[in-house]
Amino acid sequence: MKATVLYRIAAALFIAFAIGHTFGFLTFRPSSPEGLAVLESMRRVHFDAGGRSYSYGGWYRGFGLSISATTFFWAYLSWRLGEMARTIPHAVGALGWAFFAVQMVGVVLAFVYFGPPPMLLSILVTGLVGTAAWFTTH
């Protein structure tokens, strides 16, 4: 039961993060003239790949939305792992630990590239997922 609760708390945090990330990402506007110039350049500068023309701004938007989609999937996965931990805990096994490993990578990336809010959230969900994985295998 403990692992189920931990996975479900993690799922709720993933949903909150995905919503916050999506909203923040889509509404972000640089506050400095230099930042605005970079953003506008990303939208204007195009390159060809695979016979199509793309803008750096479009790729940036696509990658940002991809992060949102992935985080919503993590919420779903976390919820399902919580259900599995309740009904068939032995089936969680390596998947729970792999999920934990991916979240550990997220912690490192948050420390290298992002500020305190993503760092703290990454640490929190990683702790929840890791503890839940431990409960299902011990």
C-alpha positions as CSV (number, residue, x, y, z in Angstrom):
1,M,0.0,0.0,0.0
2,K,2.9,2.4,0.7
3,A,4.2,2.2,-2.8
4,T,0.8,2.8,-4.2
5,V,0.4,6.0,-2.3
6,L,3.9,7.2,-3.2
7,Y,3.4,6.5,-6.9
8,R,0.0,8.3,-6.8
9,I,1.5,11.4,-5.1
10,A,4.3,11.3,-7.8
11,A,1.5,11.1,-10.5
12,A,-0.2,14.2,-9.1
13,L,3.1,16.1,-9.0
14,F,3.9,15.1,-12.6
15,I,0.5,16.5,-13.7
16,A,1.1,19.7,-11.8
17,F,4.5,20.0,-13.4
18,A,3.2,19.2,-16.9
19,I,0.5,21.8,-16.6
20,G,2.9,24.4,-15.2
21,H,5.6,23.6,-17.7
22,T,3.1,23.9,-20.6
23,F,1.6,27.1,-19.4
24,G,5.0,28.7,-18.6
25,F,6.6,27.5,-21.8
26,L,3.8,28.8,-24.0
27,T,3.5,32.2,-22.3
28,F,7.1,32.9,-21.6
29,R,8.4,36.2,-23.0
30,P,12.0,37.4,-22.4
31,S,12.2,40.5,-20.3
32,S,15.3,42.0,-21.8
33,P,15.7,43.4,-25.3
34,E,18.5,40.9,-25.9
35,G,16.3,38.0,-25.0
36,L,13.5,39.2,-27.2
37,A,16.0,39.6,-30.1
38,V,17.2,36.0,-29.6
39,L,13.6,34.7,-29.6
40,E,12.7,36.7,-32.7
41,S,15.8,35.4,-34.4
42,M,14.8,31.8,-33.6
43,R,11.5,32.4,-35.3
44,R,13.0,34.1,-38.4
45,V,16.0,31.9,-39.0
46,H,15.2,28.8,-41.0
47,F,17.1,25.7,-42.0
48,D,16.5,22.7,-44.2
49,A,16.3,19.2,-42.9
50,G,14.9,16.2,-44.8
51,G,13.7,18.4,-47.6
52,R,11.6,20.7,-45.4
53,S,12.3,24.2,-44.0
54,Y,12.1,24.6,-40.2
55,S,12.7,27.5,-37.9
56,Y,14.8,27.2,-34.7
57,G,11.8,28.7,-32.9
58,G,9.6,25.9,-34.2
59,W,12.0,23.2,-33.0
60,Y,12.3,24.9,-29.6
61,R,8.5,24.9,-29.3
62,G,8.3,21.3,-30.5
63,F,10.8,20.1,-28.0
64,G,9.1,22.1,-25.2
65,L,5.7,20.6,-26.0
66,S,7.4,17.2,-26.2
67,I,8.6,17.6,-22.6
68,S,5.0,18.4,-21.6
69,A,3.7,15.3,-23.4
70,T,6.4,13.1,-21.8
71,T,5.6,14.5,-18.3
72,F,1.9,13.7,-18.7
73,F,2.9,10.2,-19.7
74,W,5.1,9.9,-16.6
75,A,2.0,10.8,-14.6
76,Y,0.1,8.0,-16.3
77,L,2.9,5.6,-15.8
78,S,3.3,6.5,-12.1
79,W,-0.4,6.0,-11.6
80,R,-0.4,2.6,-13.3
81,L,2.7,1.6,-11.3
82,G,0.8,2.5,-8.2
83,E,-2.1,0.2,-9.2
84,M,0.4,-2.6,-10.0
85,A,2.1,-2.1,-6.6
86,R,-1.2,-2.6,-5.0
87,T,-2.4,-5.6,-7.0
88,I,0.8,-7.3,-8.4
89,P,3.8,-5.7,-6.7
90,H,6.2,-8.3,-8.1
91,A,5.4,-7.2,-11.6
92,V,6.7,-3.6,-11.0
93,G,10.3,-4.8,-10.5
94,A,12.7,-3.5,-13.0
95,L,10.2,-1.1,-14.5
96,G,10.0,0.8,-11.2
97,W,13.8,1.0,-11.0
98,A,14.1,2.1,-14.7
99,F,11.6,4.8,-14.0
100,F,13.6,5.9,-11.0
101,A,16.8,5.9,-13.2
102,V,15.2,8.2,-15.8
103,Q,14.1,10.6,-13.0
104,M,17.7,10.6,-11.6
105,V,18.9,11.8,-15.0
106,G,16.2,14.5,-14.7
107,V,17.7,15.6,-11.4
108,V,21.1,16.0,-12.9
109,L,19.8,17.9,-15.8
110,A,17.8,20.2,-13.5
111,F,20.9,21.0,-11.5
112,V,23.0,21.7,-14.6
113,Y,20.5,23.6,-16.7
114,F,17.5,24.8,-14.7
115,G,16.8,26.7,-11.5
116,P,15.6,25.8,-8.1
117,P,11.9,25.0,-8.7
118,P,12.6,22.3,-11.3
119,M,15.5,21.1,-9.2
120,L,13.3,20.7,-6.1
121,L,10.5,19.1,-8.0
122,S,12.9,16.6,-9.7
123,I,14.4,15.6,-6.3
124,L,10.9,15.2,-4.8
125,V,9.4,13.0,-7.5
126,T,12.7,11.0,-7.8
127,G,12.6,10.3,-4.1
128,L,8.9,9.3,-4.3
129,V,9.5,7.0,-7.3
130,G,12.7,5.5,-5.9
131,T,11.1,4.8,-2.5
132,A,8.1,3.3,-4.1
133,A,10.3,1.1,-6.3
134,W,12.2,0.0,-3.2
135,F,8.9,-0.9,-1.4
136,T,7.8,-3.1,-4.3
137,T,11.1,-5.0,-4.4
138,H,11.8,-5.5,-0.7
